[in-house]
Amino acid sequence: MSFGFQTHVHGHAPARELLPGLVDLFVAAEELGFSSGWLAQHHLGNDVGRLPSPLVLLAAAAEATRSIRLGTSVVVLPLEHPVRLAEDAAVLDALGGGRLELGLGVGGPSAPEFAAFGRDAARRHELYAEHLDRLLHLLGGGEVAGGLRVGPAAPDLAARLWESPSTPERAAALATTGRGLLVGIGPGPVQRALADAYLAAGGTRVAAFRGGFPALEPGGERESQAALLWPDVRGFADGPLSRRYLGDNPGPHDVLAALNVHYGSAEQVTESVRADPLLPVAEHFVFAVQSASTSIDAAVRTLERLAADVVPHLRGAVHAAP
Protein backbone atom coordinates (compact mmCIF):
# COMPACT_ATOMS: atom_id res chain seq x y z
CA MET A 1 0.00 0.00 0.00
CA SER A 2 1.18 3.50 -0.77
CA PHE A 3 0.08 6.75 0.86
CA GLY A 4 -0.51 10.12 -0.72
CA PHE A 5 -2.06 13.50 -0.07
CA GLN A 6 -4.76 15.54 -1.74
CA THR A 7 -5.85 19.16 -1.67
CA HIS A 8 -8.85 20.98 -3.11
CA VAL A 9 -6.70 24.13 -2.93
CA HIS A 10 -8.09 26.14 -0.07
CA GLY A 11 -6.74 29.17 1.71
CA HIS A 12 -7.40 32.87 1.94
CA ALA A 13 -3.97 34.00 0.77
CA PRO A 14 -3.60 35.75 -2.60
CA ALA A 15 -3.03 33.36 -5.50
CA ARG A 16 0.58 34.48 -5.99
CA GLU A 17 1.26 33.29 -2.44
CA LEU A 18 -1.09 30.30 -2.28
CA LEU A 19 -0.09 28.57 -5.52
CA PRO A 20 3.69 28.54 -4.93
CA GLY A 21 2.88 27.28 -1.44
CA LEU A 22 1.18 24.27 -3.01
CA VAL A 23 4.40 23.44 -4.82
CA ASP A 24 6.10 23.56 -1.41
CA LEU A 25 3.45 21.13 -0.20
CA PHE A 26 4.49 18.62 -2.88
CA VAL A 27 8.14 19.06 -1.96
CA ALA A 28 7.40 18.49 1.72
CA ALA A 29 5.26 15.43 0.97
CA GLU A 30 8.03 13.89 -1.13
CA GLU A 31 10.59 14.50 1.60
CA LEU A 32 8.24 12.91 4.16
CA GLY A 33 7.87 9.75 2.06
CA PHE A 34 4.40 10.20 0.55
CA SER A 35 4.25 8.55 -2.85
CA SER A 36 1.64 10.77 -4.53
CA GLY A 37 0.02 14.21 -4.45
CA TRP A 38 -3.38 14.94 -6.01
CA LEU A 39 -5.07 18.20 -6.98
CA ALA A 40 -8.80 18.70 -7.44
CA GLN A 41 -10.11 20.94 -10.21
CA HIS A 42 -12.66 23.66 -9.40
CA HIS A 43 -13.67 26.25 -11.96
CA LEU A 44 -14.77 29.85 -11.35
CA GLY A 45 -13.20 30.22 -7.92
CA ASN A 46 -16.02 28.59 -5.98
CA ASP A 47 -16.08 28.01 -2.24
CA VAL A 48 -15.09 24.35 -2.56
CA GLY A 49 -11.71 25.02 -4.18
CA ARG A 50 -9.65 27.58 -6.03
CA LEU A 51 -7.74 25.72 -8.75
CA PRO A 52 -9.16 25.64 -12.31
CA SER A 53 -5.93 24.39 -13.94
CA PRO A 54 -4.40 21.48 -12.01
CA LEU A 55 -2.10 20.42 -14.86
CA VAL A 56 -0.42 23.83 -14.86
CA LEU A 57 0.30 23.66 -11.16
CA LEU A 58 1.42 20.04 -11.42
CA ALA A 59 3.96 21.13 -14.04
CA ALA A 60 5.51 23.45 -11.44
CA ALA A 61 5.44 20.63 -8.88
CA ALA A 62 7.09 18.30 -11.40
CA GLU A 63 10.04 20.65 -11.74
CA ALA A 64 10.45 20.94 -7.97
CA THR A 65 10.27 17.20 -7.20
CA ARG A 66 11.82 13.97 -8.43
CA SER A 67 9.73 10.96 -7.46
CA ILE A 68 6.29 11.82 -6.10
CA ARG A 69 3.41 10.86 -8.41
CA LEU A 70 1.41 13.82 -9.76
CA GLY A 71 -2.36 13.22 -9.75
CA THR A 72 -5.61 14.95 -10.61
CA SER A 73 -8.70 14.13 -8.58
CA VAL A 74 -10.38 14.98 -10.79
CA VAL A 75 -10.34 16.86 -14.10
CA VAL A 76 -13.99 17.46 -15.11
CA LEU A 77 -13.78 15.80 -18.52
CA PRO A 78 -17.08 17.03 -20.04
CA LEU A 79 -15.75 20.60 -19.79
CA GLU A 80 -12.43 19.80 -21.48
CA HIS A 81 -11.54 19.74 -25.16
CA PRO A 82 -10.00 16.29 -25.64
CA VAL A 83 -7.24 17.54 -27.96
CA ARG A 84 -6.14 20.27 -25.58
CA LEU A 85 -6.31 17.94 -22.58
CA ALA A 86 -4.27 15.30 -24.41
CA GLU A 87 -1.65 17.90 -25.36
CA ASP A 88 -1.38 19.42 -21.89
CA ALA A 89 -1.27 16.02 -20.19
CA ALA A 90 1.41 14.78 -22.58
CA VAL A 91 3.59 17.85 -21.96
CA LEU A 92 3.19 17.48 -18.18
CA ASP A 93 4.00 13.77 -18.34
CA ALA A 94 7.18 14.53 -20.28
CA LEU A 95 8.22 17.19 -17.75
CA GLY A 96 7.53 14.84 -14.86
CA GLY A 97 9.28 11.83 -16.32
CA GLY A 98 6.12 9.73 -16.60
CA ARG A 99 4.72 10.59 -13.16
CA LEU A 100 1.26 11.85 -14.13
CA GLU A 101 -1.77 10.00 -12.72
CA LEU A 102 -4.71 11.47 -14.66
CA GLY A 103 -7.97 11.24 -12.74
CA LEU A 104 -11.16 12.07 -14.64
CA GLY A 105 -14.69 12.83 -13.47
CA VAL A 106 -18.15 13.67 -14.77
CA GLY A 107 -18.92 16.73 -12.63
CA GLY A 108 -22.01 17.61 -10.63
CA PRO A 109 -25.52 17.61 -12.12
CA SER A 110 -26.27 21.25 -11.37
CA ALA A 111 -22.83 22.78 -11.48
CA PRO A 112 -22.92 26.36 -12.84
CA GLU A 113 -19.63 25.65 -14.56
CA PHE A 114 -21.45 23.74 -17.30
CA ALA A 115 -23.43 26.83 -18.29
CA ALA A 116 -20.28 28.94 -18.21
CA PHE A 117 -18.60 26.53 -20.62
CA GLY A 118 -21.64 26.33 -22.87
CA ARG A 119 -22.28 22.69 -21.97
CA ASP A 120 -25.51 21.00 -20.92
CA ALA A 121 -25.14 19.49 -17.44
CA ALA A 122 -27.93 17.02 -18.25
CA ARG A 123 -25.66 15.56 -20.97
CA ARG A 124 -22.62 15.27 -18.73
CA HIS A 125 -22.44 11.46 -18.87
CA GLU A 126 -22.85 11.46 -22.63
CA LEU A 127 -20.20 14.17 -23.01
CA TYR A 128 -17.90 12.28 -20.67
CA ALA A 129 -18.10 9.12 -22.79
CA GLU A 130 -17.53 11.04 -26.02
CA HIS A 131 -14.55 12.97 -24.66
CA LEU A 132 -13.03 9.88 -23.04
CA ASP A 133 -13.16 7.93 -26.31
CA ARG A 134 -11.48 10.82 -28.09
CA LEU A 135 -8.85 11.25 -25.38
CA LEU A 136 -7.93 7.56 -25.43
CA HIS A 137 -7.68 7.65 -29.22
CA LEU A 138 -5.30 10.61 -29.09
CA LEU A 139 -3.14 9.29 -26.25
CA GLY A 140 -2.85 6.02 -28.15
CA GLY A 141 -1.27 7.83 -31.09
CA GLY A 142 -4.43 8.15 -33.15
CA GLU A 143 -4.79 10.90 -35.72
CA VAL A 144 -6.43 14.19 -34.87
CA ALA A 145 -7.10 15.00 -38.51
CA GLY A 146 -5.22 14.86 -41.80
CA GLY A 147 -2.49 12.61 -40.42
CA LEU A 148 -1.72 14.97 -37.52
CA ARG A 149 -1.16 13.56 -34.06
CA VAL A 150 -0.91 14.93 -30.54
CA GLY A 151 2.62 15.56 -29.36
CA PRO A 152 4.72 14.90 -27.45
CA ALA A 153 3.96 11.19 -27.54
CA ALA A 154 2.71 9.77 -24.23
CA PRO A 155 2.10 6.10 -25.05
CA ASP A 156 2.07 4.95 -21.43
CA LEU A 157 -0.27 7.62 -20.06
CA ALA A 158 -3.45 5.79 -21.02
CA ALA A 159 -2.43 3.08 -18.54
CA ARG A 160 -2.37 5.70 -15.78
CA LEU A 161 -5.93 6.96 -16.11
CA TRP A 162 -8.36 6.90 -13.19
CA GLU A 163 -12.14 7.36 -13.08
CA SER A 164 -14.71 7.98 -10.33
CA PRO A 165 -17.97 6.16 -11.21
CA SER A 166 -20.95 6.66 -8.93
CA THR A 167 -22.64 3.25 -9.14
CA PRO A 168 -21.45 -0.36 -8.72
CA GLU A 169 -22.55 -1.07 -12.30
CA ARG A 170 -20.31 1.67 -13.67
CA ALA A 171 -17.49 0.56 -11.38
CA ALA A 172 -17.75 -3.00 -12.73
CA ALA A 173 -17.69 -1.69 -16.30
CA LEU A 174 -14.61 0.38 -15.48
CA ALA A 175 -12.78 -2.74 -14.31
CA THR A 176 -12.87 -4.21 -17.81
CA THR A 177 -10.91 -1.22 -19.19
CA GLY A 178 -7.86 -1.58 -16.95
CA ARG A 179 -8.27 1.97 -15.66
CA GLY A 180 -8.10 2.76 -11.93
CA LEU A 181 -10.99 3.46 -9.54
CA LEU A 182 -11.08 6.62 -7.41
CA VAL A 183 -13.42 6.57 -4.41
CA GLY A 184 -14.06 9.48 -2.07
CA ILE A 185 -17.04 11.24 -0.50
CA GLY A 186 -19.88 9.11 0.84
CA PRO A 187 -20.31 6.62 3.68
CA GLY A 188 -17.67 3.92 3.78
CA PRO A 189 -20.01 1.00 3.00
CA VAL A 190 -21.27 2.84 -0.10
CA GLN A 191 -17.74 3.36 -1.32
CA ARG A 192 -16.77 -0.21 -0.43
CA ALA A 193 -19.62 -1.45 -2.64
CA LEU A 194 -18.07 0.42 -5.57
CA ALA A 195 -14.67 -1.10 -4.85
CA ASP A 196 -16.10 -4.60 -4.45
CA ALA A 197 -17.94 -4.39 -7.79
CA TYR A 198 -14.78 -3.11 -9.47
CA LEU A 199 -12.52 -5.78 -7.98
CA ALA A 200 -15.00 -8.59 -8.58
CA ALA A 201 -15.05 -7.63 -12.28
CA GLY A 202 -11.27 -7.89 -12.49
CA GLY A 203 -10.17 -4.36 -11.58
CA THR A 204 -6.80 -4.04 -9.88
CA ARG A 205 -6.23 -0.38 -8.91
CA VAL A 206 -8.24 1.31 -6.16
CA ALA A 207 -7.36 4.70 -4.68
CA ALA A 208 -9.29 5.80 -1.58
CA PHE A 209 -9.49 9.51 -0.77
CA ARG A 210 -10.10 10.35 2.89
CA GLY A 211 -9.69 13.42 5.04
CA GLY A 212 -6.80 13.13 7.48
CA PHE A 213 -6.70 15.66 10.30
CA PRO A 214 -4.72 14.56 13.35
CA ALA A 215 -4.60 17.24 16.03
CA LEU A 216 -1.59 19.52 15.65
CA GLU A 217 -1.64 20.74 19.25
CA PRO A 218 -1.05 18.63 22.37
CA GLY A 219 -4.23 17.28 23.88
CA GLY A 220 -6.28 17.49 20.70
CA GLU A 221 -9.02 14.85 20.59
CA ARG A 222 -12.03 14.06 18.40
CA GLU A 223 -14.29 16.68 19.97
CA SER A 224 -11.81 19.52 19.64
CA GLN A 225 -10.94 18.54 16.07
CA ALA A 226 -14.62 18.27 15.15
CA ALA A 227 -15.22 21.75 16.52
CA LEU A 228 -12.24 23.04 14.55
CA LEU A 229 -13.44 21.47 11.28
CA TRP A 230 -17.16 22.18 11.68
CA PRO A 231 -17.16 25.74 10.26
CA ASP A 232 -15.55 24.39 7.07
CA VAL A 233 -17.96 21.47 6.57
CA ARG A 234 -21.17 22.95 7.97
CA GLY A 235 -22.42 23.78 4.46
CA PHE A 236 -22.56 20.09 3.56
CA ALA A 237 -25.27 19.62 6.19
CA ASP A 238 -27.71 21.52 3.97
CA GLY A 239 -26.57 20.31 0.56
CA PRO A 240 -26.96 17.25 -1.68
CA LEU A 241 -24.68 15.19 0.58
CA SER A 242 -27.09 15.66 3.48
CA ARG A 243 -30.16 14.82 1.42
CA ARG A 244 -28.51 11.65 0.14
CA TYR A 245 -26.74 10.31 3.21
CA LEU A 246 -27.77 12.19 6.36
CA GLY A 247 -30.92 12.66 8.37
CA ASP A 248 -32.40 15.85 9.78
CA ASN A 249 -30.15 18.29 11.62
CA PRO A 250 -26.86 16.42 11.18
CA GLY A 251 -24.09 17.42 13.56
CA PRO A 252 -20.33 17.69 13.06
CA HIS A 253 -19.61 14.00 13.59
CA ASP A 254 -22.38 12.99 11.14
CA VAL A 255 -21.09 15.26 8.38
CA LEU A 256 -17.45 14.38 8.92
CA ALA A 257 -18.31 10.67 8.76
CA ALA A 258 -20.19 11.14 5.47
CA LEU A 259 -17.19 13.02 4.09
CA ASN A 260 -14.89 10.18 5.20
CA VAL A 261 -12.78 12.41 7.41
CA HIS A 262 -10.49 10.81 9.98
CA TYR A 263 -9.83 13.24 12.85
CA GLY A 264 -8.79 13.44 16.47
CA SER A 265 -5.51 12.58 18.16
CA ALA A 266 -2.96 10.71 16.07
CA GLU A 267 -3.95 7.52 17.85
CA GLN A 268 -7.64 8.12 17.15
CA VAL A 269 -6.93 8.85 13.48
CA THR A 270 -4.92 5.64 13.22
CA GLU A 271 -7.72 3.56 14.73
CA SER A 272 -10.32 5.29 12.58
CA VAL A 273 -8.36 4.56 9.41
CA ARG A 274 -7.88 0.95 10.48
CA ALA A 275 -11.68 0.63 10.62
CA ASP A 276 -12.17 2.26 7.22
CA PRO A 277 -13.91 -0.22 4.86
CA LEU A 278 -11.64 0.83 2.00
CA LEU A 279 -8.34 0.24 3.76
CA PRO A 280 -8.17 -3.50 3.04
CA VAL A 281 -8.71 -3.08 -0.71
CA ALA A 282 -7.02 0.23 -1.54
CA GLU A 283 -3.74 0.20 -3.40
CA HIS A 284 -3.38 3.92 -2.70
CA PHE A 285 -4.70 5.60 0.46
CA VAL A 286 -4.78 9.36 -0.01
CA PHE A 287 -5.27 11.88 2.80
CA ALA A 288 -6.93 15.23 2.08
CA VAL A 289 -4.97 17.63 4.29
CA GLN A 290 -6.78 20.92 3.72
CA SER A 291 -10.23 22.09 4.72
CA ALA A 292 -11.50 25.50 3.64
CA SER A 293 -9.59 27.44 6.28
CA THR A 294 -6.40 25.36 6.35
CA SER A 295 -3.26 27.30 5.53
CA ILE A 296 -0.37 25.78 3.60
CA ASP A 297 1.73 25.82 6.78
CA ALA A 298 -0.96 23.88 8.64
CA ALA A 299 -1.24 21.41 5.74
CA VAL A 300 2.52 20.80 5.91
CA ARG A 301 2.27 20.24 9.66
CA THR A 302 -0.59 17.82 9.04
CA LEU A 303 1.57 15.89 6.57
CA GLU A 304 4.36 15.77 9.15
CA ARG A 305 2.02 14.44 11.81
CA LEU A 306 0.54 11.84 9.48
CA ALA A 307 3.99 10.71 8.36
CA ALA A 308 5.36 10.45 11.89
CA ASP A 309 2.42 9.18 13.93
CA VAL A 310 -0.19 7.61 11.65
CA VAL A 311 1.22 6.11 8.45
CA PRO A 312 3.87 3.95 10.19
CA HIS A 313 1.08 2.16 12.05
CA LEU A 314 -0.79 1.45 8.81
CA ARG A 315 2.07 0.03 6.76
CA GLY A 316 1.15 -3.50 7.70
CA ALA A 317 -2.37 -3.28 6.28
CA VAL A 318 -3.07 -6.33 4.08
CA HIS A 319 -5.19 -6.25 0.96
CA ALA A 320 -8.30 -8.43 1.22
CA ALA A 321 -10.30 -10.08 -1.53
CA PRO A 322 -13.63 -8.41 -2.41
C-alpha positions in Angstrom: 0.0 0.0 0.0 1.2 3.5 -0.8 0.1 6.7 0.9 -0.5 10.1 -0.7 -2.1 13.5 -0.1 -4.8 15.5 -1.7 -5.9 19.2 -1.7 -8.8 21.0 -3.1 -6.7 24.1 -2.9 -8.1 26.1 -0.1 -6.7 29.2 1.7 -7.4 32.9 1.9 -4.0 34.0 0.8 -3.6 35.7 -2.6 -3.0 33.4 -5.5 0.6 34.5 -6.0 1.3 33.3 -2.4 -1.1 30.3 -2.3 -0.1 28.6 -5.5 3.7 28.5 -4.9 2.9 27.3 -1.4 1.2 24.3 -3.0 4.4 23.4 -4.8 6.1 23.6 -1.4 3.4 21.1 -0.2 4.5 18.6 -2.9 8.1 19.1 -2.0 7.4 18.5 1.7 5.3 15.4 1.0 8.0 13.9 -1.1 10.6 14.5 1.6 8.2 12.9 4.2 7.9 9.8 2.1 4.4 10.2 0.6 4.2 8.6 -2.9 1.6 10.8 -4.5 0.0 14.2 -4.4 -3.4 14.9 -6.0 -5.1 18.2 -7.0 -8.8 18.7 -7.4 -10.1 20.9 -10.2 -12.7 23.7 -9.4 -13.7 26.2 -12.0 -14.8 29.9 -11.4 -13.2 30.2 -7.9 -16.0 28.6 -6.0 -16.1 28.0 -2.2 -15.1 24.4 -2.6 -11.7 25.0 -4.2 -9.7 27.6 -6.0 -7.7 25.7 -8.7 -9.2 25.6 -12.3 -5.9 24.4 -13.9 -4.4 21.5 -12.0 -2.1 20.4 -14.9 -0.4 23.8 -14.9 0.3 23.7 -11.2 1.4 20.0 -11.4 4.0 21.1 -14.0 5.5 23.4 -11.4 5.4 20.6 -8.9 7.1 18.3 -11.4 10.0 20.7 -11.7 10.5 20.9 -8.0 10.3 17.2 -7.2 11.8 14.0 -8.4 9.7 11.0 -7.5 6.3 11.8 -6.1 3.4 10.9 -8.4 1.4 13.8 -9.8 -2.4 13.2 -9.8 -5.6 15.0 -10.6 -8.7 14.1 -8.6 -10.4 15.0 -10.8 -10.3 16.9 -14.1 -14.0 17.5 -15.1 -13.8 15.8 -18.5 -17.1 17.0 -20.0 -15.7 20.6 -19.8 -12.4 19.8 -21.5 -11.5 19.7 -25.2 -10.0 16.3 -25.6 -7.2 17.5 -28.0 -6.1 20.3 -25.6 -6.3 17.9 -22.6 -4.3 15.3 -24.4 -1.6 17.9 -25.4 -1.4 19.4 -21.9 -1.3 16.0 -20.2 1.4 14.8 -22.6 3.6 17.8 -22.0 3.2 17.5 -18.2 4.0 13.8 -18.3 7.2 14.5 -20.3 8.2 17.2 -17.8 7.5 14.8 -14.9 9.3 11.8 -16.3 6.1 9.7 -16.6 4.7 10.6 -13.2 1.3 11.9 -14.1 -1.8 10.0 -12.7 -4.7 11.5 -14.7 -8.0 11.2 -12.7 -11.2 12.1 -14.6 -14.7 12.8 -13.5 -18.2 13.7 -14.8 -18.9 16.7 -12.6 -22.0 17.6 -10.6 -25.5 17.6 -12.1 -26.3 21.3 -11.4 -22.8 22.8 -11.5 -22.9 26.4 -12.8 -19.6 25.6 -14.6 -21.4 23.7 -17.3 -23.4 26.8 -18.3 -20.3 28.9 -18.2 -18.6 26.5 -20.6 -21.6 26.3 -22.9 -22.3 22.7 -22.0 -25.5 21.0 -20.9 -25.1 19.5 -17.4 -27.9 17.0 -18.3 -25.7 15.6 -21.0 -22.6 15.3 -18.7 -22.4 11.5 -18.9 -22.9 11.5 -22.6 -20.2 14.2 -23.0 -17.9 12.3 -20.7 -18.1 9.1 -22.8 -17.5 11.0 -26.0 -14.5 13.0 -24.7 -13.0 9.9 -23.0 -13.2 7.9 -26.3 -11.5 10.8 -28.1 -8.9 11.2 -25.4 -7.9 7.6 -25.4 -7.7 7.6 -29.2 -5.3 10.6 -29.1 -3.1 9.3 -26.3 -2.9 6.0 -28.1 -1.3 7.8 -31.1 -4.4 8.2 -33.2 -4.8 10.9 -35.7 -6.4 14.2 -34.9 -7.1 15.0 -38.5 -5.2 14.9 -41.8 -2.5 12.6 -40.4 -1.7 15.0 -37.5 -1.2 13.6 -34.1 -0.9 14.9 -30.5 2.6 15.6 -29.4 4.7 14.9 -27.4 4.0 11.2 -27.5 2.7 9.8 -24.2 2.1 6.1 -25.1 2.1 5.0 -21.4 -0.3 7.6 -20.1 -3.5 5.8 -21.0 -2.4 3.1 -18.5 -2.4 5.7 -15.8 -5.9 7.0 -16.1 -8.4 6.9 -13.2 -12.1 7.4 -13.1 -14.7 8.0 -10.3 -18.0 6.2 -11.2 -21.0 6.7 -8.9 -22.6 3.2 -9.1 -21.4 -0.4 -8.7 -22.5 -1.1 -12.3 -20.3 1.7 -13.7 -17.5 0.6 -11.4 -17.7 -3.0 -12.7 -17.7 -1.7 -16.3 -14.6 0.4 -15.5 -12.8 -2.7 -14.3 -12.9 -4.2 -17.8 -10.9 -1.2 -19.2 -7.9 -1.6 -17.0 -8.3 2.0 -15.7 -8.1 2.8 -11.9 -11.0 3.5 -9.5 -11.1 6.6 -7.4 -13.4 6.6 -4.4 -14.1 9.5 -2.1 -17.0 11.2 -0.5 -19.9 9.1 0.8 -20.3 6.6 3.7 -17.7 3.9 3.8 -20.0 1.0 3.0 -21.3 2.8 -0.1 -17.7 3.4 -1.3 -16.8 -0.2 -0.4 -19.6 -1.4 -2.6 -18.1 0.4 -5.6 -14.7 -1.1 -4.8 -16.1 -4.6 -4.5 -17.9 -4.4 -7.8 -14.8 -3.1 -9.5 -12.5 -5.8 -8.0 -15.0 -8.6 -8.6 -15.1 -7.6 -12.3 -11.3 -7.9 -12.5 -10.2 -4.4 -11.6 -6.8 -4.0 -9.9 -6.2 -0.4 -8.9 -8.2 1.3 -6.2 -7.4 4.7 -4.7 -9.3 5.8 -1.6 -9.5 9.5 -0.8 -10.1 10.3 2.9 -9.7 13.4 5.0 -6.8 13.1 7.5 -6.7 15.7 10.3 -4.7 14.6 13.3 -4.6 17.2 16.0 -1.6 19.5 15.7 -1.6 20.7 19.2 -1.0 18.6 22.4 -4.2 17.3 23.9 -6.3 17.5 20.7 -9.0 14.8 20.6 -12.0 14.1 18.4 -14.3 16.7 20.0 -11.8 19.5 19.6 -10.9 18.5 16.1 -14.6 18.3 15.1 -15.2 21.8 16.5 -12.2 23.0 14.5 -13.4 21.5 11.3 -17.2 22.2 11.7 -17.2 25.7 10.3 -15.6 24.4 7.1 -18.0 21.5 6.6 -21.2 23.0 8.0 -22.4 23.8 4.5 -22.6 20.1 3.6 -25.3 19.6 6.2 -27.7 21.5 4.0 -26.6 20.3 0.6 -27.0 17.2 -1.7 -24.7 15.2 0.6 -27.1 15.7 3.5 -30.2 14.8 1.4 -28.5 11.6 0.1 -26.7 10.3 3.2 -27.8 12.2 6.4 -30.9 12.7 8.4 -32.4 15.8 9.8 -30.1 18.3 11.6 -26.9 16.4 11.2 -24.1 17.4 13.6 -20.3 17.7 13.1 -19.6 14.0 13.6 -22.4 13.0 11.1 -21.1 15.3 8.4 -17.4 14.4 8.9 -18.3 10.7 8.8 -20.2 11.1 5.5 -17.2 13.0 4.1 -14.9 10.2 5.2 -12.8 12.4 7.4 -10.5 10.8 10.0 -9.8 13.2 12.8 -8.8 13.4 16.5 -5.5 12.6 18.2 -3.0 10.7 16.1 -3.9 7.5 17.8 -7.6 8.1 17.2 -6.9 8.8 13.5 -4.9 5.6 13.2 -7.7 3.6 14.7 -10.3 5.3 12.6 -8.4 4.6 9.4 -7.9 0.9 10.5 -11.7 0.6 10.6 -12.2 2.3 7.2 -13.9 -0.2 4.9 -11.6 0.8 2.0 -8.3 0.2 3.8 -8.2 -3.5 3.0 -8.7 -3.1 -0.7 -7.0 0.2 -1.5 -3.7 0.2 -3.4 -3.4 3.9 -2.7 -4.7 5.6 0.5 -4.8 9.4 0.0 -5.3 11.9 2.8 -6.9 15.2 2.1 -5.0 17.6 4.3 -6.8 20.9 3.7 -10.2 22.1 4.7 -11.5 25.5 3.6 -9.6 27.4 6.3 -6.4 25.4 6.3 -3.3 27.3 5.5 -0.4 25.8 3.6 1.7 25.8 6.8 -1.0 23.9 8.6 -1.2 21.4 5.7 2.5 20.8 5.9 2.3 20.2 9.7 -0.6 17.8 9.0 1.6 15.9 6.6 4.4 15.8 9.1 2.0 14.4 11.8 0.5 11.8 9.5 4.0 10.7 8.4 5.4 10.4 11.9 2.4 9.2 13.9 -0.2 7.6 11.6 1.2 6.1 8.5 3.9 4.0 10.2 1.1 2.2 12.1 -0.8 1.5 8.8 2.1 0.0 6.8 1.1 -3.5 7.7 -2.4 -3.3 6.3 -3.1 -6.3 4.1 -5.2 -6.3 1.0 -8.3 -8.4 1.2 -10.3 -10.1 -1.5 -13.6 -8.4 -2.4 
